[in-house]
């Protein structure tokens, strides 16, 4: 019973920390003057998580690198040129890539996140509110991919302990597969 109580407390703490973090993200997006540097950093993190699991010369990686132009995003946010059409394109593009990269068994969860984001946009929620939820859900979707890759790699390592016997650490090269 004690371990169950600890588990519940850990979940509550995790939930509250996550909520506070994303409340702060939304606040940063609505405060004048806009703290765009932080938003651009979060945008870059999503981009780098996406390309981090792809081979450096892959067509998909090159497409993501080109389409998710950090400088253009920063300028659009800074000069308030980022509109609903841009937001919808970003959301659909990133979630299309997450769906391509995740295990098919994860599709319903990822599609549910995308559906919620599209519903928020259909209801004309504010851009900061939708962008905040996008950052949260894109990271959740990417975490699912990375978690699944970790399970696969651990399974491979357990079956063949000499798989990377040359001392190569998969994380040292950015985790590309």
Backbone as JSON Lines, residues from 0, in Angstrom:
{"i":0,"aa":"X","n":[0.83,-1.19,0.0],"ca":[0.0,0.0,0.0],"c":[0.88,1.26,0.0]}
{"i":1,"aa":"X","n":[1.97,1.23,0.71],"ca":[2.89,2.36,0.78],"c":[3.47,2.67,-0.6]}
{"i":2,"aa":"X","n":[3.85,1.64,-1.36],"ca":[4.41,1.86,-2.7],"c":[3.34,2.41,-3.64]}
{"i":3,"aa":"X","n":[2.09,2.02,-3.44],"ca":[1.0,2.54,-4.25],"c":[0.79,4.03,-3.95]}
{"i":4,"aa":"X","n":[0.88,4.42,-2.7],"ca":[0.75,5.82,-2.31],"c":[1.88,6.65,-2.89]}
{"i":5,"aa":"X","n":[3.09,6.11,-2.84],"ca":[4.25,6.81,-3.41],"c":[4.07,6.98,-4.92]}
{"i":6,"aa":"X","n":[3.59,5.94,-5.57],"ca":[3.37,6.0,-7.01],"c":[2.34,7.08,-7.36]}
{"i":7,"aa":"X","n":[1.27,7.14,-6.6],"ca":[0.24,8.17,-6.83],"c":[0.82,9.56,-6.61]}
{"i":8,"aa":"X","n":[1.6,9.71,-5.57],"ca":[2.23,11.01,-5.29],"c":[3.19,11.41,-6.42]}
{"i":9,"aa":"X","n":[3.96,10.45,-6.92],"ca":[4.88,10.73,-8.02],"c":[4.11,11.18,-9.26]}
{"i":10,"aa":"X","n":[2.98,10.52,-9.53],"ca":[2.16,10.88,-10.68],"c":[1.59,12.29,-10.52]}
{"i":11,"aa":"X","n":[1.13,12.62,-9.32],"ca":[0.58,13.95,-9.06],"c":[1.65,15.02,-9.22]}
{"i":12,"aa":"X","n":[2.82,14.76,-8.68],"ca":[3.92,15.72,-8.79],"c":[4.3,15.91,-10.25]}
{"i":13,"aa":"X","n":[4.42,14.81,-10.98],"ca":[4.76,14.88,-12.4],"c":[3.71,15.67,-13.18]}
{"i":14,"aa":"X","n":[2.44,15.39,-12.92],"ca":[1.34,16.09,-13.59],"c":[1.41,17.58,-13.3]}
{"i":15,"aa":"X","n":[1.59,17.95,-12.03],"ca":[1.61,19.36,-11.65],"c":[2.83,20.09,-12.21]}
{"i":16,"aa":"X","n":[3.97,19.42,-12.25],"ca":[5.17,20.04,-12.84],"c":[4.96,20.27,-14.33]}
{"i":17,"aa":"X","n":[4.4,19.29,-15.0],"ca":[4.15,19.41,-16.43],"c":[3.15,20.53,-16.71]}
{"i":18,"aa":"X","n":[2.1,20.58,-15.92],"ca":[1.08,21.63,-16.09],"c":[1.7,23.0,-15.87]}
{"i":19,"aa":"X","n":[2.49,23.15,-14.82],"ca":[3.14,24.44,-14.53],"c":[4.07,24.84,-15.67]}
{"i":20,"aa":"X","n":[4.8,23.88,-16.21],"ca":[5.73,24.15,-17.32],"c":[4.96,24.67,-18.53]}
{"i":21,"aa":"X","n":[3.89,23.98,-18.92],"ca":[3.17,24.4,-20.12],"c":[2.31,25.65,-19.87]}
{"i":22,"aa":"X","n":[1.91,25.89,-18.64],"ca":[1.28,27.17,-18.31],"c":[2.28,28.3,-18.54]}
{"i":23,"aa":"X","n":[3.53,28.07,-18.17],"ca":[4.58,29.07,-18.37],"c":[4.85,29.28,-19.85]}
{"i":24,"aa":"X","n":[4.86,28.2,-20.63],"ca":[5.05,28.33,-22.08],"c":[3.95,29.21,-22.66]}
{"i":25,"aa":"X","n":[2.71,28.94,-22.3],"ca":[1.59,29.74,-22.82],"c":[1.72,31.2,-22.37]}
{"i":26,"aa":"X","n":[2.11,31.4,-21.12],"ca":[2.29,32.77,-20.62],"c":[3.38,33.5,-21.41]}
{"i":27,"aa":"X","n":[4.47,32.8,-21.7],"ca":[5.56,33.42,-22.47],"c":[5.09,33.81,-23.88]}
{"i":28,"aa":"X","n":[4.13,33.05,-24.41],"ca":[3.62,33.34,-25.75],"c":[2.62,34.49,-25.77]}
{"i":29,"aa":"X","n":[2.12,34.87,-24.61],"ca":[1.11,35.93,-24.56],"c":[1.64,37.22,-23.92]}
{"i":30,"aa":"X","n":[2.84,37.16,-23.37],"ca":[3.41,38.31,-22.68],"c":[4.04,39.28,-23.68]}
{"i":31,"aa":"X","n":[3.85,40.56,-23.44],"ca":[4.51,41.59,-24.26],"c":[5.64,42.2,-23.45]}
{"i":32,"aa":"X","n":[6.83,42.34,-23.98],"ca":[7.22,41.87,-25.31],"c":[7.35,40.35,-25.32]}
{"i":33,"aa":"X","n":[7.07,39.8,-26.45],"ca":[7.07,38.35,-26.63],"c":[8.47,37.77,-26.4]}
{"i":34,"aa":"X","n":[8.54,36.73,-25.58],"ca":[9.81,36.01,-25.35],"c":[9.92,34.92,-26.41]}
{"i":35,"aa":"X","n":[10.25,35.33,-27.62],"ca":[10.25,34.4,-28.75],"c":[11.43,33.43,-28.72]}
{"i":36,"aa":"X","n":[12.53,33.8,-28.06],"ca":[13.73,32.94,-28.06],"c":[13.41,31.58,-27.46]}
{"i":37,"aa":"X","n":[12.64,31.56,-26.4],"ca":[12.3,30.3,-25.74],"c":[11.42,29.44,-26.63]}
{"i":38,"aa":"X","n":[10.47,30.06,-27.31],"ca":[9.57,29.32,-28.21],"c":[10.36,28.74,-29.37]}
{"i":39,"aa":"X","n":[11.3,29.49,-29.89],"ca":[12.15,29.01,-30.99],"c":[12.99,27.83,-30.51]}
{"i":40,"aa":"X","n":[13.48,27.9,-29.29],"ca":[14.26,26.79,-28.73],"c":[13.4,25.52,-28.64]}
{"i":41,"aa":"X","n":[12.15,25.67,-28.2],"ca":[11.26,24.51,-28.12],"c":[10.95,23.95,-29.51]}
{"i":42,"aa":"X","n":[10.79,24.84,-30.49],"ca":[10.58,24.46,-31.87],"c":[11.78,23.65,-32.38]}
{"i":43,"aa":"X","n":[12.99,24.17,-32.09],"ca":[14.22,23.48,-32.5],"c":[14.33,22.11,-31.85]}
{"i":44,"aa":"X","n":[13.94,22.0,-30.59],"ca":[14.01,20.71,-29.89],"c":[13.14,19.67,-30.6]}
{"i":45,"aa":"X","n":[11.95,20.08,-31.02],"ca":[11.07,19.16,-31.76],"c":[11.73,18.76,-33.07]}
{"i":46,"aa":"X","n":[12.26,19.73,-33.78],"ca":[12.93,19.46,-35.05],"c":[14.09,18.48,-34.85]}
{"i":47,"aa":"X","n":[14.93,18.74,-33.84],"ca":[16.1,17.89,-33.63],"c":[15.73,16.51,-33.13]}
{"i":48,"aa":"X","n":[14.63,16.4,-32.39],"ca":[14.15,15.06,-32.0],"c":[13.7,14.29,-33.23]}
{"i":49,"aa":"X","n":[13.05,14.97,-34.16],"ca":[12.6,14.31,-35.39],"c":[13.8,13.84,-36.23]}
{"i":50,"aa":"X","n":[14.74,14.72,-36.48],"ca":[15.85,14.35,-37.36],"c":[16.89,13.51,-36.65]}
{"i":51,"aa":"X","n":[16.87,13.5,-35.32],"ca":[17.87,12.76,-34.56],"c":[17.79,11.26,-34.7]}
{"i":52,"aa":"X","n":[16.66,10.76,-35.18],"ca":[16.52,9.31,-35.33],"c":[16.65,8.87,-36.79]}
{"i":53,"aa":"X","n":[17.02,9.82,-37.63],"ca":[17.14,9.52,-39.06],"c":[18.6,9.6,-39.51]}
{"i":54,"aa":"X","n":[18.93,8.83,-40.53],"ca":[20.28,8.87,-41.08],"c":[20.56,10.27,-41.63]}
{"i":55,"aa":"X","n":[21.8,10.73,-41.47],"ca":[22.14,12.09,-41.9],"c":[21.82,12.41,-43.36]}
{"i":56,"aa":"X","n":[21.9,11.44,-44.23],"ca":[21.67,11.72,-45.65],"c":[20.3,11.28,-46.14]}
{"i":57,"aa":"X","n":[19.41,10.95,-45.22],"ca":[18.1,10.45,-45.66],"c":[17.24,11.58,-46.24]}
{"i":58,"aa":"X","n":[16.42,11.21,-47.19],"ca":[15.53,12.17,-47.84],"c":[14.57,12.79,-46.82]}
{"i":59,"aa":"X","n":[14.04,11.97,-45.92],"ca":[13.1,12.47,-44.91],"c":[13.78,13.47,-43.98]}
{"i":60,"aa":"X","n":[15.0,13.15,-43.56],"ca":[15.73,14.08,-42.68],"c":[15.98,15.41,-43.38]}
{"i":61,"aa":"X","n":[16.39,15.36,-44.64],"ca":[16.63,16.59,-45.39],"c":[15.35,17.4,-45.55]}
{"i":62,"aa":"X","n":[14.24,16.71,-45.79],"ca":[12.95,17.4,-45.93],"c":[12.57,18.1,-44.63]}
{"i":63,"aa":"X","n":[12.7,17.4,-43.51],"ca":[12.37,18.0,-42.21],"c":[13.29,19.18,-41.93]}
{"i":64,"aa":"X","n":[14.57,19.02,-42.19],"ca":[15.53,20.09,-41.94],"c":[15.2,21.34,-42.76]}
{"i":65,"aa":"X","n":[14.79,21.14,-44.0],"ca":[14.43,22.27,-44.86],"c":[13.09,22.89,-44.47]}
{"i":66,"aa":"X","n":[12.11,22.06,-44.23],"ca":[10.75,22.56,-43.95],"c":[10.62,23.2,-42.58]}
{"i":67,"aa":"X","n":[11.39,22.74,-41.63],"ca":[11.32,23.32,-40.28],"c":[12.48,24.31,-40.1]}
{"i":68,"aa":"X","n":[12.42,25.37,-40.86],"ca":[13.45,26.4,-40.87],"c":[13.33,27.26,-39.61]}
{"i":69,"aa":"X","n":[14.31,27.13,-38.73],"ca":[14.29,27.82,-37.44],"c":[14.34,29.34,-37.59]}
{"i":70,"aa":"X","n":[15.15,29.82,-38.51],"ca":[15.26,31.27,-38.7],"c":[13.94,31.85,-39.19]}
{"i":71,"aa":"X","n":[13.31,31.19,-40.14],"ca":[12.02,31.66,-40.64],"c":[10.97,31.63,-39.53]}
{"i":72,"aa":"X","n":[10.94,30.54,-38.76],"ca":[10.0,30.44,-37.65],"c":[10.22,31.58,-36.66]}
{"i":73,"aa":"X","n":[11.48,31.82,-36.31],"ca":[11.8,32.9,-35.37],"c":[11.31,34.25,-35.89]}
{"i":74,"aa":"X","n":[11.57,34.54,-37.16],"ca":[11.13,35.81,-37.74],"c":[9.6,35.92,-37.73]}
{"i":75,"aa":"X","n":[8.94,34.84,-38.05],"ca":[7.47,34.87,-38.07],"c":[6.9,35.12,-36.68]}
{"i":76,"aa":"X","n":[7.48,34.48,-35.68],"ca":[7.03,34.68,-34.3],"c":[7.38,36.1,-33.84]}
{"i":77,"aa":"X","n":[8.6,36.5,-34.08],"ca":[9.06,37.82,-33.62],"c":[8.2,38.94,-34.19]}
{"i":78,"aa":"X","n":[7.87,38.87,-35.47],"ca":[7.14,39.95,-36.13],"c":[5.65,39.67,-36.24]}
{"i":79,"aa":"X","n":[5.19,38.69,-35.46],"ca":[3.76,38.35,-35.38],"c":[3.15,38.07,-36.75]}
{"i":80,"aa":"X","n":[3.92,37.38,-37.58],"ca":[3.47,36.99,-38.91],"c":[3.02,35.53,-38.93]}
{"i":81,"aa":"X","n":[3.08,34.87,-37.79],"ca":[2.69,33.46,-37.68],"c":[1.19,33.42,-37.46]}
{"i":82,"aa":"X","n":[0.45,32.89,-38.44],"ca":[-1.01,32.88,-38.34],"c":[-1.56,31.46,-38.26]}
{"i":83,"aa":"X","n":[-2.88,31.36,-38.23],"ca":[-3.52,30.05,-38.08],"c":[-3.16,29.09,-39.2]}
{"i":84,"aa":"X","n":[-3.04,29.61,-40.42],"ca":[-2.69,28.75,-41.55],"c":[-1.31,28.15,-41.33]}
{"i":85,"aa":"X","n":[-0.36,28.99,-40.88],"ca":[0.99,28.51,-40.6],"c":[0.98,27.48,-39.47]}
{"i":86,"aa":"X","n":[0.2,27.75,-38.44],"ca":[0.1,26.84,-37.3],"c":[-0.47,25.5,-37.74]}
{"i":87,"aa":"X","n":[-1.52,25.54,-38.53],"ca":[-2.13,24.29,-39.0],"c":[-1.17,23.5,-39.87]}
{"i":88,"aa":"X","n":[-0.42,24.18,-40.73],"ca":[0.57,23.49,-41.56],"c":[1.66,22.86,-40.71]}
{"i":89,"aa":"X","n":[2.12,23.58,-39.7],"ca":[3.16,23.06,-38.81],"c":[2.66,21.83,-38.07]}
{"i":90,"aa":"X","n":[1.49,21.92,-37.48],"ca":[0.92,20.81,-36.72],"c":[0.76,19.58,-37.61]}
{"i":91,"aa":"X","n":[0.15,19.77,-38.76],"ca":[-0.09,18.62,-39.64],"c":[1.21,18.04,-40.18]}
{"i":92,"aa":"X","n":[2.17,18.88,-40.5],"ca":[3.45,18.4,-41.01],"c":[4.18,17.55,-39.96]}
{"i":93,"aa":"X","n":[4.31,18.08,-38.76],"ca":[5.05,17.38,-37.71],"c":[4.34,16.09,-37.32]}
{"i":94,"aa":"X","n":[3.03,16.13,-37.19],"ca":[2.33,14.9,-36.8],"c":[2.31,13.88,-37.92]}
{"i":95,"aa":"X","n":[2.34,14.33,-39.17],"ca":[2.49,13.39,-40.28],"c":[3.83,12.64,-40.16]}
{"i":96,"aa":"X","n":[4.88,13.36,-39.81],"ca":[6.2,12.73,-39.66],"c":[6.23,11.81,-38.44]}
{"i":97,"aa":"X","n":[5.6,12.23,-37.35],"ca":[5.54,11.37,-36.16],"c":[4.81,10.08,-36.49]}
{"i":98,"aa":"X","n":[3.71,10.18,-37.22],"ca":[2.96,8.98,-37.62],"c":[3.79,8.08,-38.53]}
{"i":99,"aa":"X","n":[4.61,8.67,-39.39],"ca":[5.47,7.87,-40.27],"c":[6.55,7.14,-39.49]}
{"i":100,"aa":"X","n":[7.01,7.74,-38.4],"ca":[8.14,7.19,-37.66],"c":[7.75,6.28,-36.5]}
{"i":101,"aa":"X","n":[6.53,6.42,-36.01],"ca":[6.17,5.63,-34.83],"c":[5.65,4.25,-35.25]}
{"i":102,"aa":"X","n":[5.61,3.37,-34.28],"ca":[5.08,2.02,-34.52],"c":[3.58,2.14,-34.8]}
{"i":103,"aa":"X","n":[3.06,1.35,-35.75],"ca":[1.64,1.43,-36.08],"c":[0.71,1.26,-34.87]}
{"i":104,"aa":"X","n":[1.14,0.51,-33.88],"ca":[0.31,0.31,-32.7],"c":[0.11,1.63,-31.94]}
{"i":105,"aa":"X","n":[0.98,2.6,-32.17],"ca":[0.89,3.92,-31.51],"c":[0.03,4.91,-32.28]}
{"i":106,"aa":"X","n":[-0.36,4.58,-33.5],"ca":[-1.13,5.51,-34.33],"c":[-2.37,6.06,-33.64]}
{"i":107,"aa":"X","n":[-3.18,5.24,-32.97],"ca":[-4.39,5.81,-32.34],"c":[-4.08,6.9,-31.31]}
{"i":108,"aa":"X","n":[-3.03,6.72,-30.53],"ca":[-2.65,7.74,-29.54],"c":[-2.19,9.02,-30.21]}
{"i":109,"aa":"X","n":[-1.37,8.88,-31.24],"ca":[-0.85,10.05,-31.95],"c":[-1.99,10.76,-32.69]}
{"i":110,"aa":"X","n":[-2.86,9.99,-33.33],"ca":[-3.99,10.59,-34.04],"c":[-4.93,11.3,-33.07]}
{"i":111,"aa":"X","n":[-5.1,10.78,-31.87],"ca":[-5.94,11.44,-30.87],"c":[-5.37,12.81,-30.5]}
{"i":112,"aa":"X","n":[-4.04,12.89,-30.37],"ca":[-3.4,14.19,-30.08],"c":[-3.62,15.15,-31.24]}
{"i":113,"aa":"X","n":[-3.43,14.66,-32.47],"ca":[-3.63,15.5,-33.65],"c":[-5.08,15.95,-33.75]}
{"i":114,"aa":"X","n":[-6.0,15.04,-33.49],"ca":[-7.43,15.39,-33.53],"c":[-7.75,16.48,-32.52]}
{"i":115,"aa":"X","n":[-7.19,16.38,-31.33],"ca":[-7.44,17.41,-30.32],"c":[-6.89,18.76,-30.77]}
{"i":116,"aa":"X","n":[-5.72,18.76,-31.36],"ca":[-5.14,20.01,-31.85],"c":[-6.01,20.6,-32.97]}
{"i":117,"aa":"X","n":[-6.46,19.76,-33.89],"ca":[-7.32,20.25,-34.97],"c":[-8.65,20.76,-34.44]}
{"i":118,"aa":"X","n":[-9.16,20.1,-33.41],"ca":[-10.4,20.56,-32.79],"c":[-10.2,21.93,-32.13]}
{"i":119,"aa":"X","n":[-9.06,22.12,-31.49],"ca":[-8.76,23.43,-30.89],"c":[-8.71,24.51,-31.97]}
{"i":120,"aa":"X","n":[-8.12,24.18,-33.1],"ca":[-8.04,25.15,-34.19],"c":[-9.41,25.39,-34.8]}
{"i":121,"aa":"X","n":[-10.24,24.34,-34.91],"ca":[-11.6,24.51,-35.43],"c":[-12.42,25.42,-34.53]}
{"i":122,"aa":"X","n":[-12.15,25.37,-33.23],"ca":[-12.86,26.22,-32.27],"c":[-12.23,27.61,-32.16]}
{"i":123,"aa":"X","n":[-11.2,27.86,-32.96],"ca":[-10.5,29.13,-33.0],"c":[-9.89,29.51,-31.65]}
{"i":124,"aa":"X","n":[-9.32,28.51,-30.98],"ca":[-8.56,28.8,-29.75],"c":[-7.41,29.73,-30.13]}
{"i":125,"aa":"X","n":[-6.89,30.45,-29.18],"ca":[-5.8,31.39,-29.48],"c":[-4.56,30.63,-29.96]}
{"i":126,"aa":"X","n":[-3.76,31.3,-30.78],"ca":[-2.53,30.69,-31.28],"c":[-1.62,30.28,-30.13]}
{"i":127,"aa":"X","n":[-1.42,31.12,-29.1],"ca":[-0.57,30.68,-27.99],"c":[-1.07,29.4,-27.31]}
{"i":128,"aa":"X","n":[-2.38,29.27,-27.16],"ca":[-2.95,28.08,-26.52],"c":[-2.71,26.85,-27.39]}
{"i":129,"aa":"X","n":[-2.96,26.96,-28.69],"ca":[-2.77,25.82,-29.6],"c":[-1.28,25.5,-29.75]}
{"i":130,"aa":"X","n":[-0.44,26.52,-29.87],"ca":[0.99,26.3,-30.03],"c":[1.57,25.62,-28.79]}
{"i":131,"aa":"X","n":[1.08,26.01,-27.62],"ca":[1.52,25.37,-26.37],"c":[1.14,23.89,-26.36]}
{"i":132,"aa":"X","n":[-0.09,23.59,-26.72],"ca":[-0.55,22.2,-26.75],"c":[0.2,21.42,-27.83]}
{"i":133,"aa":"X","n":[0.5,22.07,-28.95],"ca":[1.28,21.43,-30.01],"c":[2.66,21.04,-29.48]}
{"i":134,"aa":"X","n":[3.32,21.95,-28.78],"ca":[4.65,21.67,-28.24],"c":[4.57,20.48,-27.28]}
{"i":135,"aa":"X","n":[3.55,20.47,-26.44],"ca":[3.37,19.36,-25.5],"c":[3.14,18.04,-26.23]}
{"i":136,"aa":"X","n":[2.2,18.03,-27.16],"ca":[1.85,16.78,-27.84],"c":[2.93,16.31,-28.8]}
{"i":137,"aa":"X","n":[3.6,17.22,-29.48],"ca":[4.68,16.8,-30.37],"c":[5.78,16.12,-29.56]}
{"i":138,"aa":"X","n":[6.1,16.68,-28.41],"ca":[7.1,16.05,-27.55],"c":[6.63,14.7,-27.03]}
{"i":139,"aa":"X","n":[5.36,14.59,-26.68],"ca":[4.83,13.29,-26.23],"c":[4.93,12.25,-27.35]}
{"i":140,"aa":"X","n":[4.55,12.65,-28.57],"ca":[4.63,11.73,-29.7],"c":[6.05,11.3,-29.99]}
{"i":141,"aa":"X","n":[6.97,12.24,-29.92],"ca":[8.38,11.9,-30.15],"c":[8.95,11.06,-29.02]}
{"i":142,"aa":"X","n":[8.53,11.33,-27.79],"ca":[8.97,10.5,-26.66],"c":[8.51,9.05,-26.83]}
{"i":143,"aa":"X","n":[7.31,8.85,-27.38],"ca":[6.82,7.51,-27.65],"c":[7.77,6.79,-28.62]}
{"i":144,"aa":"X","n":[8.17,7.49,-29.67],"ca":[9.08,6.9,-30.65],"c":[10.4,6.53,-29.99]}
{"i":145,"aa":"X","n":[10.96,7.46,-29.24],"ca":[12.25,7.21,-28.59],"c":[12.14,6.08,-27.55]}
{"i":146,"aa":"X","n":[11.03,6.05,-26.81],"ca":[10.84,4.96,-25.84],"c":[10.78,3.61,-26.55]}
{"i":147,"aa":"X","n":[10.02,3.55,-27.65],"ca":[9.92,2.3,-28.4],"c":[11.27,1.88,-28.98]}
{"i":148,"aa":"X","n":[12.04,2.84,-29.48],"ca":[13.37,2.52,-29.99],"c":[14.27,2.0,-28.88]}
{"i":149,"aa":"X","n":[14.14,2.57,-27.69],"ca":[14.93,2.1,-26.55],"c":[14.61,0.66,-26.2]}
{"i":150,"aa":"X","n":[13.33,0.31,-26.25],"ca":[12.9,-1.06,-25.95],"c":[13.49,-2.01,-27.0]}
{"i":151,"aa":"X","n":[13.41,-1.62,-28.26],"ca":[13.95,-2.47,-29.33],"c":[15.46,-2.64,-29.17]}
{"i":152,"aa":"X","n":[16.15,-1.53,-28.92],"ca":[17.61,-1.62,-28.78],"c":[18.01,-2.45,-27.57]}
{"i":153,"aa":"X","n":[17.29,-2.3,-26.47],"ca":[17.59,-3.11,-25.29],"c":[17.36,-4.58,-25.57]}
{"i":154,"aa":"X","n":[16.29,-4.9,-26.3],"ca":[16.02,-6.28,-26.66],"c":[17.11,-6.85,-27.55]}
{"i":155,"aa":"X","n":[17.55,-6.06,-28.52],"ca":[18.63,-6.51,-29.4],"c":[19.92,-6.7,-28.61]}
{"i":156,"aa":"X","n":[20.19,-5.78,-27.71],"ca":[21.42,-5.86,-26.91],"c":[21.38,-7.09,-26.0]}
{"i":157,"aa":"X","n":[20.21,-7.39,-25.44],"ca":[20.08,-8.55,-24.57],"c":[20.25,-9.86,-25.35]}
{"i":158,"aa":"X","n":[19.75,-9.9,-26.58],"ca":[19.89,-11.1,-27.39],"c":[21.31,-11.28,-27.91]}
{"i":159,"aa":"X","n":[21.98,-10.17,-28.16],"ca":[23.33,-10.22,-28.7],"c":[24.19,-9.18,-28.0]}
{"i":160,"aa":"X","n":[24.75,-9.52,-26.84],"ca":[25.54,-8.55,-26.06],"c":[26.73,-7.97,-26.82]}
{"i":161,"aa":"X","n":[27.17,-8.64,-27.86],"ca":[28.32,-8.15,-28.64],"c":[27.89,-7.3,-29.83]}
{"i":162,"aa":"X","n":[26.6,-6.95,-29.87],"ca":[26.08,-6.21,-31.01],"c":[26.89,-4.96,-31.29]}
{"i":163,"aa":"X","n":[27.24,-4.21,-30.25],"ca":[28.06,-3.01,-30.42],"c":[29.35,-3.2,-29.64]}
{"i":164,"aa":"X","n":[29.97,-4.34,-29.85],"ca":[31.18,-4.67,-29.09],"c":[32.36,-3.76,-29.42]}
{"i":165,"aa":"X","n":[32.24,-3.01,-30.49],"ca":[33.34,-2.1,-30.84],"c":[33.37,-0.87,-29.94]}
{"i":166,"aa":"X","n":[32.5,-0.87,-28.92],"ca":[32.48,0.24,-27.98],"c":[31.67,1.42,-28.46]}
{"i":167,"aa":"X","n":[31.02,1.28,-29.59],"ca":[30.23,2.38,-30.11],"c":[29.0,2.57,-29.24]}
{"i":168,"aa":"X","n":[28.78,3.78,-28.85],"ca":[27.6,4.15,-28.08],"c":[26.63,4.81,-29.04]}
{"i":169,"aa":"X","n":[25.44,4.25,-29.23],"ca":[24.49,4.78,-30.19],"c":[24.1,6.23,-29.89]}
{"i":170,"aa":"X","n":[24.16,6.62,-28.65],"ca":[23.8,7.99,-28.31],"c":[24.88,8.98,-28.72]}
{"i":171,"aa":"X","n":[26.11,8.52,-28.85],"ca":[27.21,9.45,-29.15],"c":[27.12,10.02,-30.55]}
{"i":172,"aa":"X","n":[26.39,9.37,-31.45],"ca":[26.27,9.91,-32.8],"c":[24.91,10.55,-33.02]}
{"i":173,"aa":"X","n":[24.28,10.96,-31.93],"ca":[22.98,11.62,-32.04],"c":[21.84,10.63,-32.04]}
{"i":174,"aa":"X","n":[22.12,9.38,-31.84],"ca":[21.07,8.38,-31.77],"c":[20.48,8.03,-33.12]}
{"i":175,"aa":"X","n":[21.19,8.24,-34.21],"ca":[20.66,7.93,-35.53],"c":[20.55,6.45,-35.77]}
{"i":176,"aa":"X","n":[19.49,6.08,-36.44],"ca":[19.27,4.66,-36.75],"c":[19.05,4.49,-38.22]}
